[in-house]
């Protein structure tokens, strides 16, 4: 099952031929305990000499932990605890096209009715041993799921890959069954799409026991497909050798986005009825309770309440610009210094974004400037990257800033660079924090905030909605002038991103009156928000980007350099596929290049 589950997960990606898949096997065993070594031998034989050869998949790498037992004396008594024989399998393979990876998100935007199709990879078996259901009732069970027929699994995997070649848009959503059972699979797909569904077990509950059907954790998968394309779907799998008798239409997705009812019937009798909202709140409650104890309680509650908020519709793109093709690169591209300090880790992505836009990106470490080996006069642009500089210092950007301010050589270079009207500066995340602590030497930045610990009291790594603020400064910005008024998702990853103003809010008012707010977090209706997690750090007014009055220096907490290609975004609508792989955030780097011309 460890091998099979790793493969049914990987089936969501376009790997081409499954023989390209390789496995990493991590075996754990108390080999010194009687019988455990023999059990390990049998398990390795079953997988390495039977299952994997039949699947045509190899295990080139792995790890063995053979001392998984502990002995000690306590109160004059000898005690021993041993871990059970176990195996962790990781499947990996090169991906032919990341754009056609399937996700569990049920879709209602395809313009026609869709159905849910269940693929049974356990030929009718409904073993409950070791299942989550058994554990809820403090039981173990007598018989656990197993790979019943390797050829069935192989034909299913082959069918998934053949569809990618013939019609990559045929399958709308995908989720495997074997972690939680069919019930969990279906409701998780509803959660991802924020929709409801109507399920019928009549064709799959052959033993007449819907509980076993819904909660066994045998191998299987559920796919969403347009009802009109059910024929091509089944043909693709039967052509790969998968039996038609193991393919079952088990339900349909509610076409109305506002209808989140979740209903299960068996032999025309309704046996379960609820809503996506109620089920998701139940599903998330354990995590919510833990989050209340670990994190900021108010923030945890705000996030939990979004589950039932009908106005929260998730990510969207509202763009005021179209893709732009740059002219041929010049023979002498402008140089941009990709500035980093110890702990910074965003320099490679930043360098790629500037290079792709037509710059000559040069790796510059702070030690190069402090030693005098590098002078900023050589550069047209400067990009201070994100990461964890001075990671053992609260307000890590302050430590980076002090290395500049307290060094005569570095301070003089930065003062001159910031004042030069022919240069531009970009600070992202940790670099944003750096620039905020350098505001005393940045012309026009006196009202900038500094950036403090997130209100959630946790490192936040998310995709958040932001708006490029429509102000006069933004319309003349080196980076944002072509994107003014756009609303779109962006990657965020920071522990200290909350904008903090030091004069009772007067400097915030001054910042806003001057039009120096560049980016702010917004909700599903496009309004600025302080509500967590839409605003992941609690910044007042949703402020997450600031610039100088001339638009040359921009400090932002999100990471646009991480989503410059379309594929690197966690989600985008089908309408953006016409952008040919270019992500909307790439425009800010293109704008900077054009400004240099």
C-alpha positions in Angstrom: 0.0 0.0 0.0 2.9 2.4 0.7 4.1 1.9 -2.9 0.7 2.0 -4.4 -0.4 5.2 -2.5 2.7 7.0 -3.6 1.9 6.2 -7.2 -1.8 7.1 -7.0 -0.7 10.5 -5.7 1.8 10.9 -8.5 -0.8 9.9 -11.0 -2.1 13.5 -10.8 1.1 14.7 -12.6 2.0 14.2 -16.2 5.1 12.0 -15.9 4.6 10.4 -19.3 5.7 6.8 -19.0 5.3 5.3 -15.5 8.6 3.4 -16.0 10.3 6.8 -15.5 9.1 6.8 -11.9 11.6 5.9 -9.2 11.0 5.1 -5.6 12.8 5.9 -2.4 12.2 3.3 0.3 12.7 4.0 4.0 12.6 0.8 6.0 12.2 0.8 9.8 12.5 -2.4 11.8 13.6 -3.7 15.2 15.7 -6.3 13.5 17.2 -7.6 16.8 13.8 -8.7 18.1 12.8 -12.3 17.3 10.8 -12.6 14.1 11.2 -9.0 13.0 14.2 -9.7 10.7 12.2 -12.5 9.0 9.3 -10.1 8.6 11.6 -7.5 7.0 12.9 -10.1 4.6 9.4 -11.1 3.5 8.3 -7.5 3.1 11.4 -6.5 1.0 10.9 -9.6 -1.1 7.2 -8.8 -1.7 8.0 -5.3 -2.8 11.4 -5.5 -4.4 11.0 -8.9 -6.2 7.2 -9.1 -6.8 5.2 -5.8 -6.8 7.8 -3.3 -8.3 8.9 -5.6 -11.1 5.3 -6.2 -12.1 4.7 -2.4 -12.1 8.0 -1.8 -14.1 9.2 0.6 -11.4 12.6 0.5 -9.6 13.9 1.5 -6.2 17.3 3.0 -6.7 17.6 4.7 -3.3 16.5 4.2 0.2 17.4 4.1 3.9 17.3 1.4 6.5 16.8 2.0 10.3 17.3 -1.4 11.9 17.4 -0.5 15.5 13.9 0.6 16.1 13.7 -0.7 19.7 14.6 0.6 23.1 15.4 -1.3 26.4 15.7 0.2 29.9 15.3 -0.4 33.6 12.6 1.3 35.6 11.7 0.6 39.3 13.8 -2.6 39.1 12.0 -3.8 36.1 13.4 -4.4 32.6 11.3 -2.7 30.0 11.3 -2.7 26.2 9.4 -0.9 23.4 9.7 -1.7 19.7 8.4 0.1 16.7 6.4 -2.0 14.2 8.0 -3.0 10.9 7.2 -0.1 8.6 8.0 1.4 5.2 7.8 4.9 3.9 7.9 5.3 0.1 8.5 8.5 -1.8 7.8 8.4 -5.6 9.6 10.9 -7.9 9.8 11.5 -11.6 10.5 14.2 -14.1 7.3 16.0 -15.2 6.6 16.6 -18.9 4.1 19.4 -18.4 3.3 21.0 -15.1 0.4 22.9 -16.6 -1.9 19.8 -16.8 -1.4 18.6 -13.2 -4.8 17.5 -11.7 -5.9 18.8 -8.4 -8.8 17.9 -6.1 -10.6 21.2 -6.7 -14.1 20.5 -8.1 -15.0 22.9 -10.9 -18.3 24.6 -11.8 -17.0 26.9 -14.4 -17.0 24.6 -17.4 -20.5 25.6 -18.7 -22.1 22.2 -18.5 -23.0 19.4 -16.1 -20.2 17.3 -14.6 -20.1 13.9 -13.0 -17.9 12.1 -10.5 -16.4 8.8 -11.6 -15.0 6.3 -9.1 -12.2 3.9 -10.2 -12.0 0.9 -7.9 -8.5 -0.5 -7.7 -9.3 -3.1 -5.1 -11.8 -5.2 -7.1 -14.7 -4.8 -4.7 -12.8 -5.3 -1.5 -13.9 -3.1 1.5 -11.4 -4.0 4.2 -11.5 -1.7 7.2 -8.5 -2.9 9.2 -6.3 0.0 10.3 -8.7 2.5 8.9 -9.3 6.0 10.4 -12.9 4.8 11.0 -11.7 1.8 13.1 -9.3 4.1 15.1 -12.2 6.5 15.9 -14.0 3.6 17.6 -10.7 2.4 19.3 -10.5 -0.7 17.1 -7.9 -2.1 14.8 -9.8 -4.5 12.6 -8.8 -7.9 11.4 -7.9 -7.4 7.7 -6.1 -4.4 6.2 -6.2 -3.2 2.5 -3.5 -4.5 0.2 -2.6 -4.4 -3.5 -4.9 -7.0 -4.8 -3.9 -6.9 -8.5 -0.7 -5.1 -9.7 -1.9 -5.2 -13.3 -5.0 -3.3 -12.4 -3.0 -0.6 -10.7 -0.6 -0.5 -13.7 -3.4 -0.1 -16.2 -5.0 2.7 -14.2 -1.7 4.6 -14.0 -1.1 4.1 -17.8 -4.7 5.4 -18.5 -4.0 8.5 -16.4 -0.9 9.2 -18.5 -2.5 8.4 -21.9 -5.2 11.0 -21.2 -2.6 13.7 -20.8 -1.3 13.0 -24.3 -4.7 12.7 -26.0 -6.8 15.3 -24.2 -5.1 16.9 -21.2 -8.2 19.0 -20.3 -10.5 15.9 -20.2 -10.2 15.4 -16.4 -11.3 18.4 -14.3 -10.4 17.2 -10.8 -8.7 14.1 -9.2 -8.3 12.7 -5.7 -7.1 9.3 -4.6 -9.2 7.3 -2.1 -6.8 5.4 0.1 -6.2 8.0 2.8 -9.4 8.3 4.7 -11.7 6.5 2.3 -14.3 7.4 -0.3 -16.2 9.7 2.1 -13.1 11.7 2.9 -12.1 11.9 -0.7 -15.4 13.3 -1.8 -15.8 15.9 0.9 -12.2 17.1 0.5 -12.9 17.7 -3.2 -16.0 19.7 -2.2 -13.9 21.7 0.2 -11.3 22.6 -2.4 -14.0 23.8 -4.8 -16.4 25.2 -2.1 -19.3 23.4 -3.8 -21.6 20.5 -2.9 -22.3 17.2 -4.5 -25.0 14.5 -4.8 -23.6 10.9 -4.4 -25.1 7.5 -5.1 -23.6 4.3 -3.8 -25.9 2.0 -5.6 -23.4 0.7 -8.1 -20.4 0.5 -5.8 -21.8 -0.8 -2.5 -22.0 -4.4 -3.7 -22.2 -5.9 -0.2 -25.0 -3.6 0.9 -22.9 -2.0 3.6 -22.5 1.7 2.8 -20.4 2.3 5.9 -17.7 -0.1 4.6 -18.0 1.4 1.1 -17.6 5.0 2.4 -14.8 4.4 4.9 -12.6 1.6 3.7 -9.1 2.8 2.6 -8.5 0.5 -0.3 -6.9 1.8 -3.5 -9.0 3.9 -5.7 -9.6 7.4 -7.2 -12.3 9.8 -8.0 -12.3 11.9 -11.1 -14.5 14.8 -12.2 -15.4 14.9 -15.9 -17.9 16.7 -18.1 -21.0 14.4 -18.5 -20.7 14.7 -22.3 -17.1 13.4 -22.1 -17.8 10.3 -20.0 -17.4 8.1 -23.1 -13.9 9.3 -24.0 -12.8 9.0 -20.4 -13.9 5.3 -20.1 -12.4 4.6 -23.6 -9.1 6.0 -22.6 -8.9 3.7 -19.5 -10.3 0.5 -21.2 -7.8 1.0 -24.0 -5.0 0.9 -21.3 -6.4 -2.4 -20.1 -8.5 -1.1 -17.1 -11.8 -3.1 -16.8 -15.0 -1.2 -17.5 -16.6 -3.1 -14.5 -14.3 -1.1 -12.1 -15.4 2.3 -13.4 -18.5 3.7 -11.7 -20.4 7.0 -12.0 -21.2 7.8 -8.4 -22.5 11.3 -8.5 -22.6 14.8 -9.8 -21.4 18.2 -8.7 -23.9 20.8 -7.8 -23.9 23.3 -10.7 -24.9 26.3 -8.7 -21.9 27.7 -6.8 -24.2 28.7 -3.9 -25.6 25.2 -3.5 -23.2 23.4 -1.1 -25.5 20.6 0.0 -23.8 17.2 0.3 -26.2 14.2 -0.1 -25.5 10.5 -0.2 -28.1 8.0 -1.4 -28.1 4.2 -1.5 -30.7 2.2 -3.4 -32.7 5.4 -3.9 -32.8 6.1 -0.1 -31.1 9.2 1.3 -28.7 7.9 4.0 -26.8 11.1 4.7 -27.4 14.8 4.2 -25.3 17.8 5.2 -23.6 20.8 3.7 -20.0 21.5 2.6 -19.9 24.3 5.2 -20.9 22.0 8.1 -18.6 19.1 7.0 -15.6 21.4 6.5 -16.0 23.0 9.9 -16.0 19.6 11.4 -13.0 18.5 9.3 -11.0 21.6 10.3 -12.1 21.8 14.0 -9.2 19.8 15.4 -6.6 22.0 13.6 -8.5 25.1 14.7 -8.5 24.1 18.4 -4.7 23.4 18.2 -4.2 26.7 16.4 -6.0 28.6 19.1 -3.6 27.2 21.7 -0.5 27.6 19.6 -1.1 30.9 17.7 -3.0 34.1 18.2 -6.5 33.0 19.1 -8.3 35.8 17.4 -6.5 35.2 14.1 -7.3 31.4 14.4 -11.0 32.2 14.9 -11.1 34.6 11.9 -9.6 31.9 9.7 -12.0 29.2 10.9 -15.0 31.5 10.3 -14.1 31.9 6.7 -15.2 28.3 6.1 -18.9 29.4 6.5 -18.6 32.9 4.9 -20.6 32.9 1.7 -18.9 36.1 0.6 -15.4 34.5 0.6 -14.9 33.2 -2.9 -11.1 32.8 -2.9 -8.5 33.9 -5.3 -9.2 35.9 -8.5 -7.5 37.9 -11.2 -8.7 41.4 -12.2 -5.9 42.7 -14.4 -5.7 46.2 -16.1 -3.0 45.1 -18.5 -2.1 42.4 -21.1 1.0 40.4 -21.8 3.9 42.4 -23.2 6.6 41.2 -25.5 10.0 42.9 -24.9 12.2 44.0 -27.8 15.4 42.0 -28.5 17.9 42.2 -25.7 20.5 45.0 -26.0 24.2 44.4 -26.3 24.8 46.3 -23.1 22.0 45.3 -20.8 21.7 47.5 -17.6 23.3 45.9 -14.5 21.2 45.2 -11.4 22.9 44.1 -8.1 21.1 41.2 -6.6 22.0 42.0 -3.0 22.1 39.3 -0.3 23.4 38.8 3.2 23.9 35.6 5.2 20.6 33.8 5.5 19.0 35.3 2.4 17.6 32.6 0.1 15.5 34.5 -2.5 18.4 35.7 -4.7 18.2 33.0 -7.4 14.6 33.7 -8.2 15.2 37.4 -8.1 18.2 37.1 -10.5 16.2 34.9 -12.9 13.3 37.5 -13.0 15.6 40.4 -13.8 17.6 38.4 -16.3 14.5 37.2 -18.1 13.4 40.8 -18.4 16.7 41.8 -20.1 19.0 42.9 -17.2 22.5 41.7 -16.4 21.9 40.4 -12.9 25.1 40.4 -10.7 25.4 38.5 -7.5 26.5 41.0 -4.8 27.1 39.9 -1.2 27.2 42.5 1.6 30.8 41.4 2.3 31.7 42.6 -1.2 30.4 46.1 -0.4 31.8 46.2 3.1 35.2 45.3 1.9 35.2 47.8 -0.9 35.5 45.2 -3.7 32.2 46.2 -5.2 30.8 49.7 -5.7 27.1 50.4 -6.3 28.1 53.1 -8.8 28.4 50.2 -11.3 24.7 49.4 -11.2 21.5 50.9 -12.6 19.4 48.9 -10.2 19.5 47.2 -6.7 17.3 44.4 -5.5 17.5 43.4 -1.8 16.2 39.8 -1.5 14.1 37.9 0.9 15.2 35.2 3.4 16.4 35.1 7.0 19.3 37.6 7.3 20.5 37.8 10.8 18.0 35.1 11.6 18.9 35.0 15.3 18.0 38.8 15.7 14.4 40.0 16.4 13.7 42.4 13.6 16.3 40.7 11.4 16.2 43.5 8.8 17.4 45.8 11.5 20.6 43.8 11.8 21.2 44.0 8.0 20.5 47.7 8.0 22.9 48.3 10.9 25.7 46.6 8.9 25.1 49.4 6.3 24.5 52.4 8.6 27.4 51.7 10.9 29.9 51.1 8.1 31.2 54.4 6.6 32.0 52.8 3.2 28.6 51.0 2.8 26.6 54.0 4.1 28.2 56.4 1.7 27.5 54.0 -1.2 23.9 53.5 -0.3 23.2 57.2 0.3 24.7 58.1 -3.1 22.7 55.3 -4.8 19.4 56.2 -3.3 19.8 59.9 -4.3 20.8 59.1 -7.9 17.7 59.8 -10.0 18.9 57.3 -12.7 18.8 54.3 -10.3 16.0 52.1 -8.9 15.7 49.9 -5.8 13.5 47.0 -5.0 13.3 45.4 -1.5 11.3 42.2 -1.1 10.4 40.5 2.3 13.6 40.6 4.3 14.8 43.3 1.8 11.6 45.3 2.4 12.4 45.2 6.1 15.9 46.3 5.4 14.8 49.3 3.4 12.3 50.3 6.1 15.2 50.5 8.6 17.2 52.6 6.1 14.4 55.2 5.6 16.5 57.9 7.2 18.9 57.8 4.2 16.2 57.2 1.6 14.7 60.5 0.1 11.0 60.8 0.8 10.7 57.7 3.0 10.4 59.5 6.3 6.8 58.3 6.8 7.5 54.7 6.0 6.5 52.1 8.6 8.8 49.4 9.9 7.8 45.8 9.8 7.1 43.8 13.0 6.1 40.2 14.0 2.9 38.9 12.3 -0.3 39.2 14.4 -0.8 35.5 14.0 2.5 35.0 15.9 3.6 32.5 13.2 5.6 32.4 10.0 3.1 32.9 7.2 3.6 31.1 3.9 0.5 31.6 1.7 -1.0 32.9 -1.5 -2.7 36.2 -0.8 -4.8 38.6 -2.8 -3.3 42.1 -3.3 -4.2 45.3 -5.1 -1.8 47.6 -6.8 -3.0 50.9 -5.4 -4.3 53.4 -8.0 -2.4 56.5 -6.9 -0.4 59.1 -8.8 2.9 57.8 -7.5 2.1 54.2 -8.6 1.3 55.6 -12.1 4.9 56.8 -12.3 6.5 53.9 -10.5 9.5 52.2 -12.0 7.9 48.8 -11.4 4.1 49.2 -11.0 3.0 51.9 -13.5 1.6 49.4 -16.0 -0.2 47.4 -13.3 -2.1 50.2 -11.5 -5.5 49.1 -10.3 -4.9 45.4 -10.9 -6.0 42.8 -8.3 -4.3 39.4 -8.3 -2.7 36.7 -6.1 0.9 36.7 -5.0 3.1 34.5 -2.8 3.9 35.6 0.7 6.4 34.0 3.1 7.4 36.0 6.2 7.4 36.0 10.0 7.7 39.8 10.4 5.5 41.5 7.8 3.1 43.7 9.9 3.5 47.4 9.0 4.0 49.3 12.2 3.8 53.1 12.5 5.5 54.9 15.3 3.6 58.2 15.7 0.1 57.1 16.7 -1.0 56.7 13.1 -0.1 60.2 12.0 2.7 58.8 9.8 0.2 56.3 8.3 -2.1 59.2 7.4 0.8 61.1 5.9 1.9 58.0 3.9 -1.6 57.6 2.5 -2.1 61.3 1.7 1.1 61.3 -0.3 0.0 58.2 -2.2 3.0 56.2 -1.1 1.0 53.0 -0.4 1.9 50.6 -3.3 0.2 47.3 -2.4 -2.4 46.3 0.1 -4.1 43.0 0.9 -7.8 42.7 -0.2 -10.7 40.4 0.3 -12.8 38.5 -2.2 -14.8 41.7 -3.0 -11.6 43.7 -3.7 -11.7 45.8 -0.5 -8.7 46.4 1.7 -8.7 44.0 4.7 -7.1 43.4 8.0 -8.8 40.1 8.5 -6.7 37.0 8.9 -5.6 35.1 6.8 -6.5 37.3 3.9 -4.1 39.8 5.5 -1.5 37.3 6.8 0.3 39.7 9.1 -2.3 42.2 10.5 -0.9 45.3 8.7 -3.3 48.3 9.2 -5.3 49.1 6.1 -3.8 46.0 4.5 -0.6 47.9 3.7 2.1 45.5 2.3 4.0 47.7 -0.2 5.4 51.2 0.0 7.4 53.4 -2.4 9.1 56.8 -2.5 7.4 59.9 -4.0 9.3 59.6 -7.3 8.4 55.9 -7.6 12.1 54.8 -7.9 12.3 52.8 -4.6 9.8 50.1 -3.8 9.6 48.0 -0.7 7.1 45.1 -0.6 6.5 42.2 1.7 5.1 39.7 -0.9 7.3 37.7 -3.3 6.5 38.6 -6.9 9.8 37.2 -8.1 8.5 33.7 -7.1 5.5 33.9 -9.4 6.9 35.5 -12.6 6.1 32.4 -14.7 2.5 31.3 -15.0 3.3 27.8 -13.9 4.9 29.0 -10.6 1.5 30.4 -9.4 -0.4 28.0 -7.2 -3.6 28.8 -9.1 -4.7 30.7 -12.2 -7.8 30.7 -14.3 -7.9 29.0 -17.8 -8.2 32.4 -19.4 -4.5 33.2 -18.5 -3.2 30.2 -20.5 -3.1 32.6 -23.5 -0.2 34.3 -21.8 2.0 31.5 -23.0 3.7 30.8 -19.6 4.3 34.5 -18.7 2.9 35.3 -15.2 1.3 38.7 -14.6 3.9 39.6 -12.0 6.6 39.5 -14.7 5.3 42.8 -15.9 6.9 44.7 -13.0 10.4 43.5 -14.1 9.6 44.3 -17.7 8.5 47.8 -16.7 11.8 48.3 -14.8 13.7 47.3 -17.9 11.7 49.7 -20.1 12.3 52.5 -17.6 16.1 52.0 -18.0 15.7 52.6 -21.7 
